[in-house]
Amino acid sequence: MRVNKKYILLLAISLIGAIAFQQCVEPFTPEIKKYSNLLVIDGTLTDELGKQVITVSRTSSYNDDEYIAENGCTITVMDDQGNIYPYVGKGNGKYEAEFYRGDLEYGRAYMLRVISNDGEVFESNYETLMPAPRIDSVTAVYGSKVTVELPDGLNGYQFFVNASDPSGNTRYYRWSMEETWEYRAPYRVSYMWNGTLHDFSFADDRSRCWKTAEIPGIYTGTTRNFSKNVLRNIKLNYVSTLTERLKWRYSLLVREYALSVEAYEFWSGLEEQTQETGGLYESQPYMVKGNITCMSNPNEAVLGFFSASGVTKKRIFVDPPPEDVNDLECPGDTISIFNPLLSYPESSYPVYLFEEKGSGIMVTAERRCFDCLERDGTNIEPDFWKD
Amino acid sequence: MRITSIIWGIVMMCMLVPELRAQSQDNDIKFSGDYNGLTFEQFVSKVESQQEVHFYYRKDWVQNIKLDHASGSDLSMKEILHRAFLGTDLRYYIDAFHDIYVLKGREMITTLPEKLIEASGETSKKGGITDVEKRYLEGRKEKKNKTIVFGREHIKKPNERVYLTGRVINAESGEPLVGATFYVEQLKDGVVSDAQGYYRLVITPGKYTLQLGSMGMQKQVYNLQIWQNAHYNFQFQKDIIPLKEVVVEANKFHNVRGTQMGFQRLDVKAIKEIPVVMGESDLLEVARMLPGVQSVGEGSSGLNVRGSPADQNLFYINRVPVFNTSHLFGFFSAFNPDIVRDFSFYKSNIPARFGGRLASIFDISTREGNQKKFTARGGISPITGRLSVEGPLVKDKGSFVIGGRSTYSDWILRRLKDPDLKNSNAGFYDIATNFSLEANRNNHIQLFGYYSHDRFTLSTNSHFQYSNKGSSLSWRHLFNERFTGTFSGAFGEYSYANTEEQDPLNAYTKNYSIGHYEMKSDFDFNVAPNHLLRFGLSAIYYDLDRGALTPYGAQSLRYYTNLGREYGTENALYVSDEWKIGANLTVDAGIRYSYYAYLGPNKVRQYYPGAPYDESTVIDTTSYKSGDFIQSYHGPEWRLALNYLLGQNSSVKLSYNRMRQYLFMLSNTVALSPNDQWKLTDSHIRPQVGDQFSAGFYRNFPQKHIETSIEAYYKKANDLVEYKNGADLIGNRWVETDVVQGKQDAYGLELMLRKTAGKLNGWISYTYSHARVKVDSKFPENQINSGKAYPANYDIPHSVNVVTNYRLSRRVSFSGNMVYYTGRPITYPSAIYYIDGKKVLNYSLRNEYRLPDYFRVDLSVNIEGNLVAKKLAHSSWMIGVYNLTGRKNAYSVYFKNVDGNIQGYKQSIFGVPILTLTWNFKLGNYASE
């Protein structure tokens, strides 16, 4: 009898161990009816000569999000020397100005003025252009990552940045990244069917392409609480083996900006709100206000930040990881009497085919398995690319 | 007779004990007069008019009796009656109070009362018997009421009240019983024993029927004859028939009659019957089931009482203040259920003797231990083990209890899927001990010690440790039967240490502590029978070390930052009078005057007048020396309560309360977290002052053991402290630059239906409430939500709690909870926009949306071991299922940028039913204490 009781107890305890605390996180789309339609002005004046861009857009609703460009604004940047730099609308909410030698000087302060379509005048505070310190290094560490949303874990590369500024110009940093990866089309095209069968090959190499994209996250760091102006192993993005990115070769370009305190508060506020888990032990989200105000109507809220910052860059390449990486799936369809070419509709033309080695059997697959350009990349090797 | 001659003595006489009756024949009465030739009735009439005697007899028995040889100056009643009854089968009996009973028949009197008077209700001509006595005499043969007599009737002075004081104790263990009720049938009024089991009954001398009740104890009815002040300790036996009367008898009339509103007292029995998630009964979990009490989420510490933030509650355990009441992220409360005897919870009109927090007072009492013998109890639940030992220090006078509790290990955490918890470890323990000594009738001393400790390490290499410790010594002294004083000293300290070593360059440790040292004297004095004066004073000294951020490890570049140490003193004087105005109206009016000073040594910044507190507006920094009064705040706190009885079973109550709070919690999270810090009010941050108005209607249905109540409240408070958006939480020495002060207002309606006894008991409560916060300022950076009022994090409009307990047999009982409430408010993004090509969220109005509603059902079965009377130990099993329906209640909803897209997630903690098994034991049998 006694033994039985103990057994029950053990069983119960194991059960609890197995099921208790299973935190459940599931995707959830709340119904958010209201939406505040606000103007967003965003741009960083860097120390790079040539074209620089300011973007003006509008907020969109949470449940129906899109980029809403605001064209037709009048945009100028002024510096504390009285120089005025007019911007020209390029469509899609982008406004460009050309900067020449002598226009962008460290220590000089710049401000942005935007006159919107409805005549409201928006001005930023003056922001002083500071040189960005050199990036010490960018590193990548292969390992697994477990998150609340993906409790089973991922494998991939975690990128880190190391930065320092011995000159002490800034204690506030921001990084943005651009990734480029190589990918390949697995099949070589030999024939093409578009109602009739042709011998076919591409004029250029469509087997190897590169794709470039902005990393969507916001990354900031500060040494304001540090006795030395040094940052080590600041986490940047994570690239998992679930995407094709790591299959052949991957490159990350890290840009580092030197921020003012205000710019740091703005960017780190946004970073927090898009990365934290919103649990009971985190703070309430709030409207992150930038340095732009509406001069003609102080009650009109406006989002965004105009900053002036030097930029430095560093690029890193990583080789394929030791484990398998997901790649484009290219199952082949063998052409036979049960699957004749004539059965392919016109909408699928051109149908690319290859011949299984020496067998004379023709196999087809999706076009993007033959032509890497079908996947939005470029087959022109980037200048910076190193094999 | 000897007994009657004991003046201060306490007489307990059972009328049915033959020995006593035999002796009673010695009670002769000497008198003089001429009664010859009178009928018996005429004789009675004449004697009763001349002497302090009462006759009890039946007319038809004495119809033919005439008196002779009944004349002279030294007549003996015994002789006269003996002669008169010669030749009849009548007998007589004279008791100690000169009551003369005429009896018929048997030689030995065994059922005296029923022989005396027939159902027709004939009484002595002078009507010396009350209706109640008559009812008692007529019917309730099986209820063998005891009679207790204090003093002699003839010493009574008309119109002067007398005091019956003493203690109520458990006969088996000698422990005091709290909330035992004394109900005087004739007066339809009564009193309740206090936290140490003391009671005081003010009464006109006379004969009464006194009903005594206490939770889980046998009900007792006494015939009370009281003619002078007296002291008497009542003993209760444990109710051996728990089927009939199980729970919570204590508030039977208290609910309607007391002036107290929004007051709950629950004993450990009620606490233990409620199923809980970790298989261990939890006081705070039970508190959450009461109307007007909310928490922001499962497994979160902190209670929100009537729309107030969690830092507005004050927890005392045996007078020791406890600053962090939770273990293991809030899954357990810091109070061991084996040590706790009961808790009293005030949320409406807080008595004048309490102060310092705006929303509520939890006054927790531990058990005092068995005064008769050594015993032990304990239990094992999935996460913790408990053991407590108790016994006499001095038999029947003093006792001790010591209890501890600990988690076994971290094994359970390793089975969790949450990566943050999986690689974590966590554990806690607590220990409490109480020594109690009743030196003599007038002096009672109690010494208490408490320590609790928590540690956990998260996978992010964050280490936390926190502990509460405290001790108290109290001495209760009865100056006389009308005047009692309690003198106590207590200290409580909360401290934590937090080490963050995830980033070696940023690694640091941070420590924190707050000490609360309190001296207190409380008196209660029945200045007049209808005036109970309570008064006292208290002095608190706060020693708060905000701690220092110290670099951790050789690589750390973190600056050393000392956040400073601060001192304060909070003193209060109070007086209140509970005044019974007539039969139906009771007013309890009081004032507490509190004085707070922020003391040196310290450094205080001066800011440019009229400007926001900011780095750029600092003019100067002033240094203060030790003992300097840097800043003081003071003011009256009014406490007013009124109870008007509408008949026997219903009443209307009104109350108004003002409270002042001189310390607050620095927190910007939704739930309390262990590294939230208490902070004293200082030169720049003002104390919070709150007012509350309540009105209620109470009605009891005593036959059905049902109590109902409706209470409505409105409260507002000023100078609620909130963090500014994006504030630096841990490293800022100058707190005033990071906080803003706002207004809080809340209102609500609470309905409660409670069944206090019977096979099925429990309660249903419904709360409707709203709580809003408004932080406005002429400086936009000091506004929250653009200066507009917003729902507080704990604004829960609708809440329903059902707590039931069904006792199938003495060995098997079922308990069930049902909890429903509106989801807590949450801030959702109002828009999406693009910055630097990246999608980000814009938030505008705070707490504009709500989480999905919360719903949960729990069930448990309690199986007691066998009922054999003689055995070494008794054990019981509790099988519980938490969240029976497996509903995935939302704990939070949040948004993340996933590969460039904003994805919303809903997080729940317990998405499945959770089975727990708990084993409890105690030495002794089923019924032993």
HADDOCK unambig.tbl for C-alpha pairs under 7 A between the chains (distance, minus, plus):
assign (segid A and resid 9 and name CA) (segid B and resid 917 and name CA) 6.72 0.50 0.50
assign (segid A and resid 12 and name CA) (segid B and resid 916 and name CA) 6.46 0.50 0.50
assign (segid A and resid 12 and name CA) (segid B and resid 917 and name CA) 6.24 0.50 0.50
assign (segid A and resid 13 and name CA) (segid B and resid 382 and name CA) 5.64 0.50 0.50
assign (segid A and resid 16 and name CA) (segid B and resid 914 and name CA) 6.63 0.50 0.50
assign (segid A and resid 16 and name CA) (segid B and resid 915 and name CA) 6.27 0.50 0.50
assign (segid A and resid 16 and name CA) (segid B and resid 916 and name CA) 6.63 0.50 0.50
assign (segid A and resid 17 and name CA) (segid B and resid 412 and name CA) 5.37 0.50 0.50
assign (segid A and resid 17 and name CA) (segid B and resid 415 and name CA) 6.06 0.50 0.50
assign (segid A and resid 18 and name CA) (segid B and resid 415 and name CA) 6.35 0.50 0.50
assign (segid A and resid 19 and name CA) (segid B and resid 914 and name CA) 6.91 0.50 0.50
assign (segid A and resid 20 and name CA) (segid B and resid 910 and name CA) 6.99 0.50 0.50
assign (segid A and resid 20 and name CA) (segid B and resid 914 and name CA) 6.01 0.50 0.50
assign (segid A and resid 21 and name CA) (segid B and resid 416 and name CA) 6.19 0.50 0.50
assign (segid A and resid 21 and name CA) (segid B and resid 909 and name CA) 6.22 0.50 0.50
assign (segid A and resid 21 and name CA) (segid B and resid 910 and name CA) 6.08 0.50 0.50
assign (segid A and resid 22 and name CA) (segid B and resid 416 and name CA) 6.08 0.50 0.50
assign (segid A and resid 22 and name CA) (segid B and resid 417 and name CA) 5.92 0.50 0.50
assign (segid A and resid 22 and name CA) (segid B and resid 909 and name CA) 6.71 0.50 0.50
assign (segid A and resid 22 and name CA) (segid B and resid 910 and name CA) 6.51 0.50 0.50
assign (segid A and resid 23 and name CA) (segid B and resid 417 and name CA) 6.93 0.50 0.50
assign (segid A and resid 23 and name CA) (segid B and resid 418 and name CA) 6.15 0.50 0.50
assign (segid A and resid 23 and name CA) (segid B and resid 908 and name CA) 5.95 0.50 0.50
assign (segid A and resid 23 and name CA) (segid B and resid 909 and name CA) 4.73 0.50 0.50
assign (segid A and resid 23 and name CA) (segid B and resid 910 and name CA) 6.47 0.50 0.50
assign (segid A and resid 24 and name CA) (segid B and resid 907 and name CA) 5.66 0.50 0.50
assign (segid A and resid 24 and name CA) (segid B and resid 908 and name CA) 5.21 0.50 0.50
assign (segid A and resid 24 and name CA) (segid B and resid 909 and name CA) 6.32 0.50 0.50
assign (segid A and resid 24 and name CA) (segid B and resid 911 and name CA) 6.38 0.50 0.50
assign (segid A and resid 25 and name CA) (segid B and resid 905 and name CA) 6.37 0.50 0.50
assign (segid A and resid 25 and name CA) (segid B and resid 906 and name CA) 5.58 0.50 0.50
assign (segid A and resid 25 and name CA) (segid B and resid 907 and name CA) 4.40 0.50 0.50
assign (segid A and resid 25 and name CA) (segid B and resid 908 and name CA) 6.43 0.50 0.50
assign (segid A and resid 26 and name CA) (segid B and resid 905 and name CA) 5.48 0.50 0.50
assign (segid A and resid 26 and name CA) (segid B and resid 906 and name CA) 5.42 0.50 0.50
assign (segid A and resid 26 and name CA) (segid B and resid 907 and name CA) 6.58 0.50 0.50
assign (segid A and resid 27 and name CA) (segid B and resid 904 and name CA) 5.76 0.50 0.50
assign (segid A and resid 27 and name CA) (segid B and resid 905 and name CA) 4.31 0.50 0.50
assign (segid A and resid 27 and name CA) (segid B and resid 906 and name CA) 6.14 0.50 0.50
assign (segid A and resid 28 and name CA) (segid B and resid 904 and name CA) 5.06 0.50 0.50
assign (segid A and resid 28 and name CA) (segid B and resid 905 and name CA) 4.68 0.50 0.50
assign (segid A and resid 28 and name CA) (segid B and resid 906 and name CA) 5.43 0.50 0.50
assign (segid A and resid 29 and name CA) (segid B and resid 904 and name CA) 5.62 0.50 0.50
assign (segid A and resid 34 and name CA) (segid B and resid 830 and name CA) 6.52 0.50 0.50
assign (segid A and resid 35 and name CA) (segid B and resid 830 and name CA) 4.87 0.50 0.50
assign (segid A and resid 35 and name CA) (segid B and resid 831 and name CA) 5.62 0.50 0.50
assign (segid A and resid 36 and name CA) (segid B and resid 830 and name CA) 5.92 0.50 0.50
assign (segid A and resid 36 and name CA) (segid B and resid 831 and name CA) 6.17 0.50 0.50
assign (segid A and resid 42 and name CA) (segid B and resid 835 and name CA) 6.01 0.50 0.50
assign (segid A and resid 42 and name CA) (segid B and resid 836 and name CA) 6.81 0.50 0.50
assign (segid A and resid 58 and name CA) (segid B and resid 833 and name CA) 6.87 0.50 0.50
assign (segid A and resid 59 and name CA) (segid B and resid 831 and name CA) 5.82 0.50 0.50
assign (segid A and resid 59 and name CA) (segid B and resid 832 and name CA) 5.56 0.50 0.50
assign (segid A and resid 59 and name CA) (segid B and resid 833 and name CA) 4.70 0.50 0.50
assign (segid A and resid 60 and name CA) (segid B and resid 831 and name CA) 5.50 0.50 0.50
assign (segid A and resid 60 and name CA) (segid B and resid 832 and name CA) 5.31 0.50 0.50
assign (segid A and resid 60 and name CA) (segid B and resid 833 and name CA) 6.32 0.50 0.50
assign (segid A and resid 61 and name CA) (segid B and resid 830 and name CA) 6.80 0.50 0.50
assign (segid A and resid 61 and name CA) (segid B and resid 831 and name CA) 4.70 0.50 0.50
assign (segid A and resid 61 and name CA) (segid B and resid 832 and name CA) 6.01 0.50 0.50
assign (segid A and resid 62 and name CA) (segid B and resid 829 and name CA) 6.89 0.50 0.50
assign (segid A and resid 62 and name CA) (segid B and resid 830 and name CA) 6.60 0.50 0.50
assign (segid A and resid 62 and name CA) (segid B and resid 831 and name CA) 5.11 0.50 0.50
assign (segid A and resid 62 and name CA) (segid B and resid 832 and name CA) 5.60 0.50 0.50
assign (segid A and resid 65 and name CA) (segid B and resid 832 and name CA) 6.42 0.50 0.50
assign (segid A and resid 146 and name CA) (segid B and resid 419 and name CA) 6.08 0.50 0.50
assign (segid A and resid 147 and name CA) (segid B and resid 419 and name CA) 6.33 0.50 0.50
assign (segid A and resid 148 and name CA) (segid B and resid 418 and name CA) 5.86 0.50 0.50
assign (segid A and resid 148 and name CA) (segid B and resid 419 and name CA) 6.55 0.50 0.50
assign (segid A and resid 151 and name CA) (segid B and resid 417 and name CA) 6.26 0.50 0.50
assign (segid A and resid 151 and name CA) (segid B and resid 418 and name CA) 6.46 0.50 0.50
assign (segid A and resid 151 and name CA) (segid B and resid 419 and name CA) 6.68 0.50 0.50
assign (segid A and resid 216 and name CA) (segid B and resid 838 and name CA) 5.10 0.50 0.50
assign (segid A and resid 216 and name CA) (segid B and resid 899 and name CA) 6.46 0.50 0.50
assign (segid A and resid 216 and name CA) (segid B and resid 900 and name CA) 4.80 0.50 0.50
assign (segid A and resid 217 and name CA) (segid B and resid 838 and name CA) 6.78 0.50 0.50
assign (segid A and resid 225 and name CA) (segid B and resid 558 and name CA) 5.65 0.50 0.50
assign (segid A and resid 225 and name CA) (segid B and resid 559 and name CA) 5.60 0.50 0.50
assign (segid A and resid 226 and name CA) (segid B and resid 557 and name CA) 4.89 0.50 0.50
assign (segid A and resid 226 and name CA) (segid B and resid 558 and name CA) 4.35 0.50 0.50
assign (segid A and resid 226 and name CA) (segid B and resid 559 and name CA) 5.24 0.50 0.50
assign (segid A and resid 227 and name CA) (segid B and resid 557 and name CA) 5.22 0.50 0.50
assign (segid A and resid 227 and name CA) (segid B and resid 558 and name CA) 6.01 0.50 0.50
assign (segid A and resid 227 and name CA) (segid B and resid 559 and name CA) 5.50 0.50 0.50
assign (segid A and resid 228 and name CA) (segid B and resid 557 and name CA) 6.12 0.50 0.50
assign (segid A and resid 232 and name CA) (segid B and resid 505 and name CA) 6.94 0.50 0.50
assign (segid A and resid 269 and name CA) (segid B and resid 726 and name CA) 6.92 0.50 0.50
assign (segid A and resid 270 and name CA) (segid B and resid 840 and name CA) 6.94 0.50 0.50
assign (segid A and resid 274 and name CA) (segid B and resid 840 and name CA) 6.68 0.50 0.50
assign (segid A and resid 274 and name CA) (segid B and resid 895 and name CA) 6.53 0.50 0.50
assign (segid A and resid 274 and name CA) (segid B and resid 896 and name CA) 4.95 0.50 0.50
assign (segid A and resid 274 and name CA) (segid B and resid 897 and name CA) 5.49 0.50 0.50
assign (segid A and resid 275 and name CA) (segid B and resid 896 and name CA) 5.44 0.50 0.50
assign (segid A and resid 275 and name CA) (segid B and resid 897 and name CA) 6.60 0.50 0.50
assign (segid A and resid 277 and name CA) (segid B and resid 894 and name CA) 5.92 0.50 0.50
assign (segid A and resid 278 and name CA) (segid B and resid 892 and name CA) 6.67 0.50 0.50
assign (segid A and resid 278 and name CA) (segid B and resid 893 and name CA) 6.70 0.50 0.50
assign (segid A and resid 278 and name CA) (segid B and resid 894 and name CA) 4.95 0.50 0.50
assign (segid A and resid 279 and name CA) (segid B and resid 892 and name CA) 5.81 0.50 0.50
assign (segid A and resid 280 and name CA) (segid B and resid 669 and name CA) 6.23 0.50 0.50
assign (segid A and resid 280 and name CA) (segid B and resid 670 and name CA) 4.96 0.50 0.50
assign (segid A and resid 280 and name CA) (segid B and resid 671 and name CA) 5.17 0.50 0.50
assign (segid A and resid 281 and name CA) (segid B and resid 669 and name CA) 5.08 0.50 0.50
assign (segid A and resid 281 and name CA) (segid B and resid 670 and name CA) 6.24 0.50 0.50
assign (segid A and resid 281 and name CA) (segid B and resid 671 and name CA) 6.03 0.50 0.50
assign (segid A and resid 281 and name CA) (segid B and resid 673 and name CA) 6.39 0.50 0.50
assign (segid A and resid 282 and name CA) (segid B and resid 669 and name CA) 5.05 0.50 0.50
assign (segid A and resid 282 and name CA) (segid B and resid 670 and name CA) 6.95 0.50 0.50
assign (segid A and resid 283 and name CA) (segid B and resid 668 and name CA) 5.37 0.50 0.50
assign (segid A and resid 283 and name CA) (segid B and resid 669 and name CA) 4.63 0.50 0.50
assign (segid A and resid 283 and name CA) (segid B and resid 670 and name CA) 6.86 0.50 0.50
assign (segid A and resid 284 and name CA) (segid B and resid 669 and name CA) 6.92 0.50 0.50
assign (segid A and resid 285 and name CA) (segid B and resid 827 and name CA) 6.96 0.50 0.50
assign (segid A and resid 285 and name CA) (segid B and resid 843 and name CA) 6.59 0.50 0.50
assign (segid A and resid 286 and name CA) (segid B and resid 725 and name CA) 6.66 0.50 0.50
assign (segid A and resid 286 and name CA) (segid B and resid 843 and name CA) 5.32 0.50 0.50
assign (segid A and resid 286 and name CA) (segid B and resid 844 and name CA) 6.49 0.50 0.50
assign (segid A and resid 287 and name CA) (segid B and resid 842 and name CA) 5.83 0.50 0.50
assign (segid A and resid 287 and name CA) (segid B and resid 843 and name CA) 4.85 0.50 0.50
assign (segid A and resid 287 and name CA) (segid B and resid 844 and name CA) 5.53 0.50 0.50
assign (segid A and resid 304 and name CA) (segid B and resid 835 and name CA) 6.93 0.50 0.50
